[in-house]
Amino acid sequence: MRRNEARLTKLVGELGQLSSAGDGSAFKALKGKLALPVSGKVSNRYGERRTESNLPWTGWFVRAAARQPVLAVAAGRVVYADWLRGFGNLLIIDHGQGFMSLYGNNETLYKQVGDTIQTGDIVSSVGNSGGNADSGLYFELRYKGSPFNPDTWIKHPRGKSR
């Protein structure tokens, strides 16, 4: 688990140095307004301890039906679309000014590096390519390479953010 997280952190750091997408101000304005990228139940949240390793989750795992479409939470540019150990088929969107969203465990990736993405575009389909027994989406938000809690960024049911 630690090695998988280290791989992801290294990758995101390298991608961040190559970033050229937008100024990020549009993304900052979306705090509390982002839609969950897939319809499902958040079963593991940022900061909770993983049962298999006691390491904290650095994103959310959203249980969802296999092959369900995964939607981009905001506009940006795809900077990574490939398999990464521990995260399966992983897609990373750069939203500018150091903001990135990560979508892992996908069955299929529909976008490739360099593609421009709009909010709500279908970018992948749910799977379990990261080695999870259950199908679902691993979702993370990062700022300048570091993961942060998506809870206050995602619009929760009844229009409330938490």
C-alpha positions, 0 to 999 in steps of 0.5 A, a space after each residue: 500500500 505504501 509503495 502504491 501511494 508513493 508511486 501515485 504521489 511521484 506520478 502526480 508530482 511529475 505531472 504537476 510540473 508539466 501542468 499548463 491547463 488554465 489558471 485554476 480560478 474556475 476550479 476554486 469557484 466550484 468548492 461545494 458545487 462538484 457532483 460526485 463523479 459516479 452514482 453510488 455509495 461512498 464506502 471509504 472516505 478520506 482520512 479513514 483507516 484502511 482495514 488491510 493496512 491501517 494506512 489512511 485513505 487519501 481519497 474516496 472509494 465509491 461503490 458502484 455498478 460495473 460499467 457505469 459511466 464516470 463523469 468528470 467533476 470539472 473542466 480540464 485536460 487529461 494528463 494521465 490515462 493508463 494502468 498504475 499498480 494499486 489504482 488500476 486503470 487511472 485517469 487524471 485531469 489537470 484543472 489548472 493552478 495545481 488542482 487535479 482530480 483522479 479516477 481509479 479502478 476503472 474498467 475502461 478509459 474513454 479519454 487519452 492524454 491531451 484530451 480537453 474535458 468539460 464538466 460532466 464528460 464521460 471519461 471512463 467506466 466503473 470497474 475493479 481494475 485496482 484489485 478491489 473485490 467490489 466494483 467502484 470508483 477510487 476518487 481523489 482530489 489533489 492540490 499541488 501534488 497533495 491529496 485533500 478531503 473532497 468532502 467540502 467540495 462535493 455537493 451532497 444530497 439535498 443541495 448541502 455540502 459538508 
